[in-house]
């Protein structure tokens, strides 16, 4: 094993890219400060926080130490000593007859020990007696399907209402949430260890719901009918008039209750950009509601939270499918895509083999097509002399007249 491999193994695993950015902003560190401390450029730090690359070697150790959260000091819990009934009677005397408070549960009576000599090594108390009920419940093993079903039952209905406020389309909201949970079940080993599984699913649902490709679908081309109540209808129209990024930021801050660093990490924007979107969205909504414009920022956030919640609860949003159906649909889609990939690879191999089998083994130049050629006299046979031929014939005749005599062979 090389030295670099040993150093990487000694460094604790880095958190997810979104968690890296949250930890950096929680310590009030900028990208330039982290880059200067680690010895890289700002673009490299940004690629680490977006998940495109990961640090290695010495830089990985420095980066992990730089963004490591502060260890929380837990107060030591002092357990009260177990007092038997006989000891309480001896110590308290007449006061022991006072009844116990009704809020506290009575301790189970302990069996009296027989009068015998104490053993040299007393046996340890069984674990089941010293363990509390909460610890026993935490140690109970939960299957992945049960954990997924619990997350789905706790977050899916509210997430459908949030997505409806984001898109204004009930069917698209339900489809987005179900699609996000299907994706979460396909990547459940990653989602289960995430710091905020509900936030992971929420981000996936919002990204799917805000996709511009839904405009090409006839069912999602136009938003649903607005609410009939004037106040809720005005808020509904004000939300849909906002750009999608501003609407999402307003919903996450005043509707869900996230902080600006968390919103910036989820929307893949900087914290100042998220704050600017929030202020612009609030100003646009406050123009239609005078009571929001005159309120303080804290009171304005509380009013928006109440009105957004009232709008989401007042509208009839379709209930998502059961968790078992979502898991089954995710598995069927994964199985279908796997079979399609295998079929595509098999088809590609067959076409390649057929091409290799039918391809020629040597090159045969193609025969050029025939062309008509002009200006070439035909072979043999008398033909009419042209003017140039006649001129040449005359010139030759005149030159022979003044030249040497021809030699004529004679018979001897």
Helices and strands as residue ranges (DSSP letters): H 3-10, H 17-26, H 31-38, H 42-50, H 57-66, H 85-92, G 93-97, H 127-130, H 133-138, H 144-167, H 170-186, H 188-192, H 197-209, G 212-216, H 230-241, H 244-250, I 251-256, H 260-267, H 271-286, H 290-293, H 297-314, H 323-358, H 387-401
